[in-house]
Every structure is written in structure tokens, then in C-alpha cells.
Amino acid sequence: MNFLYCLRTHRIIPPLNSLDTFTLSAFEINRLIKQAMRTFSCSKHSGFTLIELMIVVAIIGILSSIAVPAYQHYVKKAEMASALSMLKSLLTPAELYYQQHGAISSEQSNDIWQALGTSASASNLGTLSIEDDGFAFAFDNSAITTGTRLLYSRAANGWFCTTSLGEGESADIIASSCPESQP
């Protein structure tokens, strides 16, 4: 019945009225079946084959093997830029403190933090510290290797920034405005 319905809907067999009757020989039935099978598929198949799914998984794997390292590198550069911008925002109040007191010293850290309007734990990426004639940012809670530091120090002709990288850290995350310190 289902097969005859399929043959009728694709107009291989003309539609029948309830009063019409016809007889088909075995040869005609065989010819109709072969014609229907060659030209039409009566059952509706949907979904994906296993090989198609495996190809999609392989493509996703290849793309993620490229994208994940690129994303991790992007995160490191963004964290470096964030720390550098935080240090740069401290330059003006630090210069005012330097002009008023003549020096920046680690012994005066409480007064200096108050004058700068921040604290040593102002960033969730690492910690700020006061050093003699400057201040530093040490990464300890970020994608950047622990031990990487940014240091702004005061010299006679202004402020200078240097970067010291932690072990195994790539030099291409360093901003051009804060070069790597030479050992």
C-alpha cells in the first residue's frame, strides 16, 4: 500500500478512483518498481552519516589547535597592557610626590600609597611594590609567567620603564614603550 501510494504521488501510476479497478501483469509491476526506484526515493532519510560527523569533528579540532594558542597569546598581551596602563596612571601622582619629598623610598610605602591613591593589591593580576626611586608590578595571578615584572624608575631626566621576563616567557608580549631590561 505504501509503495503504491508512492508510485501514485510521483505520477508513475495514475490516481485511482474508488470505483476504478485495474490489473497489472508481473512484468508491468516489475517495470514500475524499477522505474520508481531509479527516479524517486520514497522514504525520507534525514541526518548525517558517521563520516560526515567525523569530518566536522576533525575540522573543529584543527581550528581549535590554531585558535587556542592565539587566544592565550592575546590574553597575555592584554594583561601586559593592563598592568602597564595601571603603572602609567601612577606616574603623575608619583612625580608630584617625588617633587614634594625629593625621593621615593620603600620605607615610606604607606605614605606613598596614600599619595598615589592606590594600594599594593589594586590589581587582580599581580602586586604593586615600592622600590627605591620607583615602583614595580609583579605578575603572580595571571596568564603571564610568575616572575615577570614591570618597573618604572625615576632618573634625573624622567621616568623609565623596563620589563624583566619570567622564565620561559616570550618576549613578544612586551610593549614597545617598556622595553626588556638587559642583564
C-alpha positions as CSV (number, residue, x, y, z in Angstrom):
1,M,0.0,0.0,0.0
2,N,2.8,2.4,0.9
3,F,4.6,1.6,-2.3
4,L,1.6,2.1,-4.4
5,Y,0.9,5.4,-2.7
6,C,4.5,6.5,-3.5
7,L,4.0,5.4,-7.1
8,R,0.8,7.4,-7.3
9,T,2.1,10.6,-5.7
10,H,5.0,10.7,-8.2
11,R,2.6,10.0,-11.1
12,I,4.1,6.7,-12.1
13,I,0.7,5.1,-11.7
14,P,-2.3,7.4,-12.4
15,P,-4.5,8.1,-9.4
16,L,-7.4,5.7,-9.0
17,N,-11.0,6.5,-8.2
18,S,-12.6,4.2,-5.7
19,L,-14.6,2.6,-8.5
20,D,-11.7,2.1,-10.9
21,T,-10.0,-1.2,-10.9
22,F,-7.1,-2.4,-13.0
23,T,-4.9,-5.3,-13.2
24,L,-1.1,-5.3,-13.8
25,S,0.9,-8.2,-15.0
26,A,4.0,-9.2,-13.2
27,F,6.1,-7.7,-15.9
28,E,4.4,-4.3,-15.6
29,I,4.7,-4.3,-11.8
30,N,8.4,-5.2,-12.1
31,R,8.9,-2.4,-14.6
32,L,7.1,0.2,-12.4
33,I,9.1,-0.8,-9.4
34,K,12.4,-0.4,-11.2
35,Q,11.3,2.9,-12.7
36,A,10.3,4.2,-9.2
37,M,13.5,3.0,-7.6
38,R,15.6,4.7,-10.3
39,T,13.9,8.0,-10.3
40,F,12.5,8.6,-6.8
41,S,13.3,7.8,-3.2
42,C,10.0,7.3,-1.4
43,S,11.4,7.2,2.1
44,K,12.7,10.4,3.5
45,H,16.1,9.9,5.1
46,S,17.4,12.7,7.3
47,G,20.5,13.2,9.4
48,F,24.3,12.9,8.9
49,T,26.4,9.9,8.2
50,L,29.2,8.9,10.5
51,I,31.9,10.0,8.1
52,E,30.3,13.5,7.8
53,L,30.3,13.8,11.6
54,M,33.9,12.7,11.8
55,I,35.0,15.3,9.2
56,V,33.3,18.0,11.2
57,V,35.0,16.9,14.4
58,A,38.4,16.9,12.6
59,I,37.8,20.4,11.2
60,I,36.8,21.7,14.7
61,G,39.9,20.0,16.1
62,I,42.2,21.7,13.6
63,L,40.7,25.1,14.1
64,S,40.9,24.9,17.9
65,S,44.5,23.8,17.7
66,I,45.2,27.1,16.0
67,A,42.8,29.3,17.9
68,V,43.6,28.3,21.5
69,P,47.3,29.3,21.4
70,A,46.5,32.5,19.5
71,Y,43.9,33.4,22.2
72,Q,46.3,32.6,25.0
73,H,48.9,34.9,23.4
74,Y,46.2,37.6,23.0
75,V,45.3,37.3,26.7
76,K,48.9,37.7,27.8
77,K,49.4,40.8,25.7
78,A,46.1,42.3,27.1
79,E,47.3,41.6,30.7
80,M,50.6,43.2,30.0
81,A,48.9,46.3,28.6
82,S,46.6,46.4,31.6
83,A,49.5,46.4,34.0
84,L,51.4,48.9,32.0
85,S,48.4,51.3,31.9
86,M,48.0,51.0,35.6
87,L,51.6,51.9,36.2
88,K,51.4,54.8,33.7
89,S,48.4,56.1,35.6
90,L,50.6,56.3,38.7
91,L,53.3,58.5,37.0
92,T,51.7,61.9,37.6
93,P,50.9,61.4,41.3
94,A,54.3,59.7,41.8
95,E,56.1,62.7,40.1
96,L,54.2,65.1,42.4
97,Y,55.2,63.0,45.4
98,Y,58.8,63.0,44.2
99,Q,58.8,66.8,43.7
100,Q,57.4,67.4,47.2
101,H,59.6,64.8,49.1
102,G,62.7,64.6,47.0
103,A,62.7,60.8,46.7
104,I,60.6,57.7,46.6
105,S,61.7,55.1,49.1
106,S,60.3,51.7,50.1
107,E,60.5,52.8,53.8
108,Q,57.7,55.4,53.1
109,S,55.4,52.9,51.3
110,N,52.3,53.7,53.4
111,D,52.6,57.4,52.7
112,I,53.4,56.8,49.0
113,W,50.4,54.5,48.5
114,Q,48.1,57.1,50.1
115,A,49.6,59.9,47.9
116,L,49.2,57.7,44.8
117,G,45.6,56.9,45.7
118,T,46.0,53.1,45.4
119,S,47.3,50.1,47.2
120,A,49.7,47.2,46.6
121,S,46.8,44.9,45.9
122,A,45.0,47.2,43.5
123,S,45.1,44.7,40.6
124,N,44.0,41.1,40.5
125,L,46.8,40.3,38.0
126,G,49.6,40.9,40.4
127,T,51.0,43.1,43.1
128,L,52.5,46.6,43.1
129,S,55.5,47.4,45.2
130,I,57.5,50.5,46.0
131,E,61.2,50.4,45.2
132,D,63.9,53.0,45.7
133,D,63.1,55.8,43.2
134,G,60.4,53.8,41.5
135,F,57.6,51.3,41.7
136,A,57.1,47.8,40.2
137,F,54.3,45.5,39.2
138,A,55.0,41.7,39.6
139,F,52.6,39.3,37.8
140,D,51.6,36.5,40.1
141,N,47.9,35.7,39.3
142,S,47.7,35.9,35.5
143,A,48.4,34.1,32.3
144,I,51.8,35.7,32.3
145,T,54.6,33.7,33.9
146,T,55.2,34.4,37.6
147,G,58.4,36.4,37.9
148,T,57.6,38.8,35.1
149,R,57.9,42.4,36.3
150,L,57.4,45.9,35.0
151,L,59.5,48.5,36.7
152,Y,59.1,52.3,36.5
153,S,62.2,54.1,37.9
154,R,63.0,57.7,38.3
155,A,66.2,59.1,36.9
156,A,67.5,62.7,36.7
157,N,65.7,63.2,33.3
158,G,62.4,61.5,33.9
159,W,60.7,58.1,34.4
160,F,61.9,55.0,32.6
161,C,60.1,51.7,32.2
162,T,61.8,48.3,31.9
163,T,60.5,44.8,31.8
164,S,62.0,41.7,33.2
165,L,60.5,38.4,31.9
166,G,59.9,35.3,34.0
167,E,61.4,32.0,33.0
168,G,60.1,30.7,29.7
169,E,58.0,33.8,28.8
170,S,58.0,35.0,25.2
171,A,59.5,38.5,24.5
172,D,56.8,39.4,22.0
173,I,54.3,40.3,24.8
174,I,56.5,43.3,25.8
175,A,55.1,46.7,24.9
176,S,57.4,48.9,22.9
177,S,57.1,51.7,25.4
178,C,58.5,49.4,28.2
179,P,61.5,47.5,26.7
180,E,63.1,44.4,28.2
181,S,65.8,45.1,30.7
182,Q,69.3,43.9,29.7
183,P,71.1,41.7,32.2
